[in-house]
Amino acid sequence: MKHILAFLGSRRWNLALDAVLLAGVCGYLFCLLFPGGAGDITSSRLEGGQYYSYVVAPNGDLVGWGADDMLSHKPGMLEYPYIARKTVLKGVKTVSVGDRATMAVDENGDLWGWGDEERLFTDKRASIYSPVYIVGDVEQAVVPNGCAAIIKADRSLWVWGGGLEPRKLMDRAERCFACAGMLFARDLDGQIYYWNGLSDMLKVKRDASLPVSGLEIKEMSYAYSFCTQCLTEDGALYLLTWNWHQDPVEAVLTGPVRQDVASLCDSGFVTKSGELICWGWTGNEDDSVSTVKIAENVQCAENEFLYVTRDGRVHAESAISPVTLRTVSPVFRNLFLLWAAVKAVSLKARRKQGA
């Protein structure tokens, strides 16, 4: 015991501890000045939730980050508001984040889900922290509010969850979309349908100037109040507005309003030149809608707070402060506490030697 106390009180040991502290401070400052991103993430597959976000890397890894207790795996040592990053699933093709539930389709067509069990399987109000296998032969999956929806390999569209038994809504479905809490689908003829959760699939009406069929809608997302935006394969942006005075509610497609759009995001879009543009109110008396440029050199975005630049960097902001995918703060905090404890013991041992 005397030898241990003598070592802890030695001048060399205390100098080494001071050097470790200096290196830790320099490392922390380096991480703040050069925060870095997620590496070469150049995929356009981004999904964001209220407390967590996901991105599919080029190698198929599904990476999630956010409040540790809100991520898919069981909570670790970190606690909110510290940011945790985890690889949730490998070999992922698509991912969809909904209201407290997430589903992903891997390269083999297997569907995986986690989150509130009520949305995925039964009416039980339990949480699933790790991805569980649901069903195979799936082409695409989305998570509208309160339920789950998939397109199977035979092009049939199915929904279930939230107290709803599995139900086939339509055949010949090519793609499905979840935006503004609603489910949309495009059939093989290019016709757009929507589901209000009560009736069968309803057709989206088109402005008289638009063709009856043939619009290759590839993306849909929320634009602003009572308006959904649609993007075609050739980069044309259309707006879908809602007439709430009709029963059932009538949806009408108009446009195009732009011809240079590369991809959509929540409340905005990314142009082919790399500009991230979001919709906003002008503040005029007529409450007209305008567009605001948020960032440049953007490849894809989930919203104005989460996007990937063309050089593969992830820009992610939370409700607390801007963050990166590195777990910097909690790691350095824990190392500093460990250093402080060892330093206190060493100083105590040194005082005893001096006495």
N, C-alpha and C positions, 0 to 999 in steps of 0.2 A: 504493500500500500504506500509505503514511504517513497519507493522508487517511482510510482505513478504520480504522486503529488509533486515529486521533484521534477519530473518531466513536464507536467502541466505548468509548473511555475518557472520553467527555464526561459531564458531570454530568446533563444532560437524559436521555441514553440510559439511564443507570443508574437514575434516578428512574422512568423508564417501565418498566424491568424490575421494579423493586420494586412498582409499581402493578399490573403483570400478575400477580405472585405473590399480592398481596393479593386481587385479584379471583378468582384461582383457588381460594384457600383459602375465600373466602366462598361461591363456587359449590359447592365440595365439601361444605361444611357445610350448605348449603341442600338439596342432594340427599340428605344423610343425614337431615335433619330432616323433609323433605317428599319421600319417595322416589317417590311417584306410582305409577301402575299401567300398564296397557296401553291406556288410553283407554276408549272406550265399547265394551268387550267385554261384551256382554250375552247371548252365545250360550251354550247349554248343551252345546256340543260341545267337551269337554275330553278330552285324553288325556295320560297321563304314563308315562314310562319310568324306568329306574333313574338315568340321568344326564341326561335331557332331557325336555321337556314340549312339548305342542302345544295350541294353541287356534285354533278357526276364528272369525274376526272376522265381524261382521254383513255386511261387504262381500265375504265369501268368501275373504279372505286367510288362508292357513294360516301362522300365526306359530309358530316354534319357538325355544326358548331352553334353555340348559344349557351343559355343558362344550363348548367350541368344537370340539374334535376329535371329539365324539360327535354333532354335529348333521348334518343331511343334506348340506349343501354341503361342498365341499372345505375343509379347515382353513385359517383365515386367520391373522392375526398374533397373535391372542390365544391363550393357552394355559391349560389347566386349572391352577388352579381358577377362573379368571376366567369370568364369565358372559357369553355372547354371545347376541344376539337376531337372528334372521334371518327374512325372509319366504320360506318354502320354495316355496309354490305358490299360484296365484290361482284364483278361481272354484271353491273346494272345497265340496263338500256334506257329506261325512263323512270321518273319519279314524280309523284303528285302529292302535295301537301294540302290537307283540308282542315276542317274545323276540329282540331285536337286529334287528328288521325293522319297517318301517312301510308301510302302504298307505293311499291316499286316492282317493276317487271325486269327480270334478269334476261340474259342473252339466250337462255333456254326456253323462254316463254313462261317461266314460273312466276306466280304472283306472291309477293311478300307484303305483310302489313304489320303495323305497330301503332300504338296510341290507345285511344278509348275503345274498349271491346264492343261497346254499344254500336259504334259506327261500322265495325268490321264483321262481327259475327252474330252476337245475340243482343238481348236487351239488358244484359248485365252491365253495371256501371263499374267496370274494372279497367285497369291500365295495363298494357302490354309494353314492356320496356325493351324487349329484343325482337327482331324481325321473326315472324312465324310464317310458315308456308300456308297458303290459302287454297290455291287451285292452279292447274297447269293449262297449257294451250291458250295463253293470253297474249293478245297483240298490244293492247293499251289499257291503262287504268287511270281513272281520275277520282277525286274525292269531293263531290259537291257537299253542301251543308247537310249534315245529318245522315248521309248514306255513302255507299261505295258503288262505282259503276265501272264496267269493263267491256271491252270488245274482244270476243274470243276469236280463235283462228278461223271459224266458219262465218265470221262477219256478223254475228248476232250480238246485240247490245243488251246487257243485263244490269240490273240494279238490285241492291239489298242493303240491309242495315237500318238502324234507328227504328226497330220494330217492324220493318218491312221484310217479308219473306222474299227469297230470290224470284225475280220476275223479268221475263224477256220483254223488252220494249219495242224492238224492231229488228228486222233483218237487213242485210246489205249495208251495214254501217261501215264507213271507211275510217272516220276519225271521230273522237268525242272530245269535248272541251268542258271544263268546269270554270265558270267565272261568275262573279257576283252572287255566289251561292246557288247558281242554277246549272243544269245539265243541258248541253247542246250536242248535236251530232250532225255529221255530214254524211250523206249516203253516196253510193258509187256514181250517182248522176250529178253530184254537186249541189243537191238541195239541202238546205239547212233546216233542222228541226230543233225544238226545245221541249223540255219536260218541266211541268210546274209541280210535280210531286203528287198530283191528284188524278189527272186523266192520262190518256195515251200521248204519244209524241205528237206535237203540233207543228205545222209548217210555219216557217218565217216568211212573211209576205215581203215582196220586193217593190221598190219604186217602179213606176211605169217605164222609166228610161233604162232599167236594168234588164238583162236577159232573164228568161224564166229559169234557165239552168246553165251550167257550164262554168260558174264562178268557182275556181279552185281555192276555197278557203282553207288555209293551212294553220292559222292561229286565231284564237279569240281571247280577249281579256277585258276586264273592266276598264272603262274610259272615265266616266264621271256619272253624276246622278242620272238615273234612268237612261243610261246610254252604255252600250257595249261596242267595242271596236273589233273589226274583222280584217285580217290580212290575207291577201291572195298570194298565190305562188309567184306572180310577176311583180310583187311589191306594191300593189294598190291597197289603200286603206279605206275601208267602208265603215259606216256607223250604223248600228242597230238601235233604234229608239223604241220605247215602250209606250203604248197607249193604255193607260190604266183604267180608262172609262169603259173599255170593252170587257165582256165576260164570255170566254176566258180572255185574259189580257192579250192584246194584239202586239206583235213585234214586227217592225217594218225596217227593211234594209235600204239605206240610201248611200249615195256617194258615186265615185270615190272622192275623198277629200285630199289625198296625197298619192303620189305615184313613186316615191323614193324610199319606202320603208323596208327595212331588212328583217326586223323582228319586233314583237310586242312585249310589253311588260305591264304591270299593274299601274293604271292611271297614266300610261305613256307608251312611247315606242322608241326604237333605235333606227336611225336612218342609215342608208347605205354608205354615207360618208362618215359614220361613226358618232353622230350626235345623239345624245340621250335627251329626249324632249318629253315633257309631261304636260298634261292638261291642267288648267287652272282657271279660276274665276277672275274676270277683269275688275270686279268691284264696281262696275257701272250700274246704273239704275235698272237696266234691262237684264242684268245678271248674265251677260253673254260670256261665252267660253273662249279662252285664248290658250296659246301654247307657250311654255317656258323652257328654254334650253338649260339643262342641268349640268351636263358634262360633255366633253369631247373625247375622241379616240376610244369609244366604247364599242365592244364587240357584241355583248348581250347584257340584258338586265332583268332582274325580277321586279324592282321598283327603283325609286330614286335613291334609296339607301343601300341597295345591294346590286352591284354590277361588276362585270369583268371587262378589263381594258384589252385592247388589241395586242398588248405585249404579254398577256396572260396573268395579269395581276388582279386580285380580287379586292374590290373596295366594299367594305362592309361596315355599316354603322348600326348601333343598337340604340335603344331608348336611353341608355346611360351615357355612353361616349363612343367615339369611333374606336373600333377594335380591328385587330387582324386575326389571322387564324393561328397565330402563335400563342401559347399559354404562358405569357410573360409574367403578369402581375402575381398570380398565386405561387408560381415556382420560386421567384425571387423573394417573395414574402416568407415562404417556408424556410428557404436557405438562410435568410437573415436571422430568423428566430433561432435556428439551429446554431448559427455562429454566435449570437448573443449569449445563448446558454453555455456554450463551451468557453467563451471568453470570460464569463462570470466565474466559472469554476477555476479557470486558469489564474485570474486575478486573486481569487481567494487563496489559492495554493501559493501564489507568490508572496502574499502578505504573511502567511504562516512561515515561509522560509526567511523572510526579513525579520520576523520577530525572533 
